[in-house]
Every structure is written in C-alpha cells, then in structure tokens.
Amino acid sequence: SEEDMKALFEDMFTDAEIRDFTIRWKLMNDLYQHVSQRTIASELKISLCRITRGSRMLKKSNGYVKRLLSERYKDHYQI
C-alpha cells in the first residue's frame, strides 16, 4: 500500500535521498510522456546529463521502469 511504501522509504532513506528519488520518478514520468528535456531541466532544476541517463533507461527494450510506466498509463504501445 502507499502507506507501507512511505513507511519503508522513511526508514531506509534520508530526506535528501527521498527527494532525489522523487525527482528521478518525476523525470521518468515526464520523459515517458514526451516532455522536452529542456523543459524538464528547467522545471525540476536538474542537469541535462541527469535527464539523458533517464532517457537511456527508457530506451531499454526490457527495462522495468519503461514497463511500469506503460502499465501505469495503459498505453502498452511504448514497450
């Protein structure tokens, strides 16, 4: 459940690590939805290098994040 996941993250990670994870998740969602890298960099105040890494993750044909986002948005065309 969401509550269990929140409790797990609060136990395992520092506040800074949780913020980094949250930014990475937002980045992956935005990339998946075809938001431009420059827009993402501006909105999240992160480097294009960090975004490029996320982009590479989504290009993996068997990537878990890509499959998870495809299921979330119910658009299985991207996998």
C-alpha positions as semicolon CSV with decimal commas, in nm:
position;residue;x (nm);y (nm);z (nm)
1;S;0,000;0,000;0,000
2;E;0,100;0,363;-0,030
3;E;0,131;0,393;0,349
4;D;0,358;0,089;0,367
5;M;0,579;0,220;0,088
6;K;0,606;0,560;0,258
7;A;0,699;0,399;0,590
8;L;0,960;0,180;0,418
9;F;1,119;0,476;0,241
10;E;1,123;0,686;0,559
11;D;1,301;0,403;0,742
12;M;1,552;0,324;0,468
13;F;1,637;0,660;0,313
14;T;1,738;1,007;0,426
15;D;1,521;1,306;0,338
16;A;1,773;1,401;0,068
17;E;1,760;1,052;-0,084
18;I;1,380;1,060;-0,087
19;R;1,389;1,399;-0,262
20;D;1,633;1,261;-0,521
21;F;1,411;0,959;-0,578
22;T;1,104;1,182;-0,615
23;I;1,283;1,398;-0,872
24;R;1,400;1,089;-1,062
25;W;1,045;0,950;-1,069
26;K;0,904;1,281;-1,194
27;L;1,179;1,295;-1,456
28;M;1,096;0,945;-1,581
29;N;0,724;1,024;-1,598
30;D;0,789;1,344;-1,793
31;L;1,025;1,174;-2,037
32;Y;0,779;0,892;-2,090
33;Q;0,509;1,147;-2,173
34;H;0,742;1,317;-2,426
35;V;0,804;1,638;-2,229
36;S;1,115;1,802;-2,376
37;Q;1,441;1,756;-2,190
38;R;1,496;2,131;-2,167
39;T;1,151;2,180;-2,014
40;I;1,220;1,906;-1,760
41;A;1,560;2,058;-1,675
42;S;1,401;2,397;-1,621
43;E;1,105;2,275;-1,416
44;L;1,299;2,032;-1,196
45;K;1,619;2,241;-1,187
46;I;1,837;1,947;-1,287
47;S;2,111;1,898;-1,544
48;L;2,058;1,767;-1,894
49;C;2,314;1,496;-1,810
50;R;2,083;1,356;-1,542
51;I;1,793;1,363;-1,786
52;T;1,998;1,184;-2,051
53;R;2,056;0,897;-1,809
54;G;1,680;0,869;-1,757
55;S;1,625;0,876;-2,130
56;R;1,867;0,585;-2,175
57;M;1,674;0,389;-1,911
58;L;1,353;0,428;-2,113
59;K;1,524;0,312;-2,432
60;K;1,597;-0,032;-2,285
61;S;1,362;-0,275;-2,455
62;N;1,334;-0,486;-2,141
63;G;1,358;-0,202;-1,887
64;Y;1,146;-0,233;-1,576
65;V;1,075;0,141;-1,545
66;K;0,951;0,155;-1,903
67;R;0,720;-0,142;-1,845
68;L;0,594;0,007;-1,517
69;L;0,514;0,342;-1,680
70;S;0,348;0,170;-1,976
71;E;0,121;-0,019;-1,737
72;R;0,055;0,295;-1,535
73;Y;-0,056;0,491;-1,840
74;K;-0,217;0,186;-2,003
75;D;-0,052;0,261;-2,336
76;H;0,141;-0,058;-2,394
77;Y;0,242;0,071;-2,737
78;Q;0,569;0,204;-2,598
79;I;0,708;-0,133;-2,491
